[in-house]
Amino acid sequence: MQNAAGRPADAPHGLWLLVPMEDPEASPALDGRTVDVVDRAAGLVVLDGLFLKELKSGTWEQAG
């Protein structure tokens, strides 16, 4: 699925996997298994508490 998501002609046309983590510097893992991130700089985004609060309230749209 990850390979297909990187090819525009194939479905799915994108792939988001939300992984809750205590430490944003640690490797993402689900059920004790590491989630492969091909390019950590481009393929990983840490959503902090402030962003999540803004997302919930809808104020993040006004800031962008």
Rosetta blueprint (number, residue, H / E / L):
1 M L
2 Q H
3 N H
4 A H
5 A H
6 G L
7 R L
8 P L
9 A L
10 D L
11 A L
12 P L
13 H L
14 G L
15 L L
16 W L
17 L L
18 L L
19 V L
20 P L
21 M L
22 E L
23 D L
24 P L
25 E L
26 A L
27 S L
28 P L
29 A E
30 L E
31 D L
32 G L
33 R E
34 T E
35 V L
36 D L
37 V L
38 V L
39 D L
40 R H
41 A H
42 A H
43 G H
44 L L
45 V L
46 V L
47 L L
48 D L
49 G H
50 L H
51 F H
52 L H
53 K H
54 E H
55 L H
56 K H
57 S H
58 G L
59 T L
60 W H
61 E H
62 Q H
63 A H
64 G L
